[in-house]
């Protein structure tokens, strides 16, 4: 998955968490993406964990 795709998933997750007004800023505040909207190691770990949960039906990763 490219950096842009990962960042897109992170921002989508931020929206699902209730940060619809500025999800990118919320993701930056949590350290999931950097100031250039690239995923951080924490953001990559988040998407990896959500992908694992998706396999078990605990969470559905929206693409």
C-alpha positions as a printed NumPy array, in Angstrom:
array([[  0.   ,   0.   ,   0.   ],
       [  1.361,   3.446,  -0.898],
       [  1.862,   6.283,   1.586],
       [ -1.108,   8.102,   0.046],
       [ -3.369,   5.069,   0.48 ],
       [ -2.286,   4.562,   4.081],
       [ -2.783,   8.265,   4.849],
       [ -6.218,   8.092,   3.237],
       [ -7.194,   5.152,   5.446],
       [ -5.911,   7.003,   8.508],
       [ -7.949,  10.114,   7.698],
       [-11.027,   7.951,   7.026],
       [-10.561,   6.304,  10.417],
       [-10.309,   9.746,  12.04 ],
       [-13.681,  10.626,  10.459],
       [-15.168,   7.413,  11.848],
       [-13.861,   8.406,  15.283],
       [-15.983,  11.563,  15.094],
       [-13.481,  14.051,  13.702],
       [-15.358,  14.986,  10.544],
       [-14.661,  18.728,  10.678],
       [-10.885,  18.352,  10.118],
       [ -9.89 ,  14.686,  10.194],
       [ -6.371,  15.315,   8.878],
       [ -5.677,  17.716,  11.754],
       [ -7.035,  15.145,  14.212],
       [ -4.793,  12.458,  12.684],
       [ -1.805,  14.824,  12.925],
       [ -2.619,  15.595,  16.568],
       [ -2.613,  11.869,  17.331],
       [  0.692,  11.387,  15.536],
       [ -0.774,   9.14 ,  12.832],
       [  0.342,  11.407,   9.968],
       [  3.108,  14.008,   9.843],
       [  2.941,  17.671,   8.801],
       [  3.262,  16.623,   5.15 ],
       [  0.339,  14.163,   5.437],
       [  2.632,  11.124,   5.28 ],
       [  1.886,   8.226,   7.616],
       [  4.094,   7.927,  10.677],
       [  5.167,   4.603,  12.155],
       [  2.242,   4.935,  14.586],
       [ -0.14 ,   5.537,  11.686],
       [  1.185,   2.502,   9.83 ],
       [  0.792,   0.421,  12.998],
       [ -2.797,   1.67 ,  13.35 ],
       [ -3.695,   0.603,   9.82 ],
       [ -1.937,  -2.746,  10.277],
       [ -3.888,  -3.366,  13.499],
       [ -7.192,  -2.358,  11.888],
       [ -6.428,  -4.653,   8.96 ],
       [ -5.844,  -7.542,  11.379],
       [ -9.102,  -6.798,  13.195],
       [-10.891,  -6.626,   9.863],
       [ -9.84 , -10.206,   9.172],
       [-11.563, -11.294,  12.368],
       [-14.686,  -9.219,  11.816],
       [-13.991,  -6.828,  14.695],
       [-13.617,  -3.834,  12.419],
       [-14.257,  -3.178,   8.764],
       [-11.559,  -1.09 ,   7.085],
       [-13.334,   1.312,   4.756],
       [-11.555,   1.678,   1.424]])
